[in-house]
Amino acid sequence: MEKTLNWREFVITRAIKASGYSAIIFVALIFFFLLREGVPALTEVPLSTLFSVRWYPIEEYFGILPLISGSLIVTIGAALIAIPFGIATAVYISEIAPRWMRELLKPLVELLGGLPSVVLGFLGILVLSPFLRTFLNLPTGLTAFTGSVLLGGIAIPTIVSIAEDALDTVPRSYREGAWALGATRWQTIWRVTLPAARSGVLTAIMLGIGRAIGETMAVMMVTGNAPVLAIWPSSLFAPARTMTATIAAEMGEVANTSTHYHVLFFIGMVLFIISLAVNIAASSVVFQSKKRAERILS
């Protein structure tokens, strides 16, 4: 019986390790494929053209700066919307809402997080874009701001779900200790519960921003897809185009191994590096906060 348990434990342990290593291997293979298909763009297109402000592939203009700036302005706008609303909602569900309200809101947030992005983009075209055009008196509702609002709404359920789980893991003794010292509910939330759940909250923010950066269909449907250099904040209410939307819109029309084909993969490589940098930065912040907490406890 003991040998059977040891054999099962050995198999399960090796399977878990293989799963962990496979995630690293898959990411490395994806990056290798992007390098293989995207690096030739550096030899086929002069750097002065590749990092210029004009994207018009029909006439051999492959400037990716408008696409990078469009992605950044939409993502920053989405983050400014999603982070405060997402954290506030998570705090309300975890710390303030009565039990019956929590049991209602938690599944609703999970349901919203599972809605297909193309459906949300369709609602953005039919409802959000005309509303913002009328309310803000804009020439068109298909702007970077519309994309930011929609992406913020898409990222909020992710942030709420993960941040709320992180807040739930904080021991109740922390709250009771703060109350015993005379702290109010809001002081306890702000100075005890949120700092104790900092790593989980930062992870929620990281994943929410990561979803905003990588979103394709929804942002392609509501931003106007104009490859114009976007400058914060003056270009927020003008049409913009993101890197993901460019890849999705043009990859199916290019000839294999053409210059345009390689440039699109180069854009994917840049997007991959930006996402990796965001994840590394967030992970380093989480790691530093954990080390600081261990230092305080020791």
Buried (B, 14 or more C-beta within 10 A) or exposed (E): EEEEEEEEEEEEEEEEEEEEEEEEEEEEEEBEEBBEBBEBBEEBBEEEBBEBEBBEBEEEBBBBBBBBBBBBBBBBBBBEBBBEBBBEBBBBBBBEBEEEEBEEBBEEBEEBBEEEBEEBBBBBBEEBBEBBBEEEEBEBBBBBBBBBBBBBBBBBBBBBBBBBBBBEEBEEEBBEEBBEEEBEEEEBBEEBBBEBBBBBBBBBBBBBBBBBBBBBBBBBBBBBBBBBBBEEEEBBBBBBBBBBBBBBBBBEEBEEEEBBBBBBBBBBBBBBEBBEEBBEEBBEBBEEBEEEBEEEEE
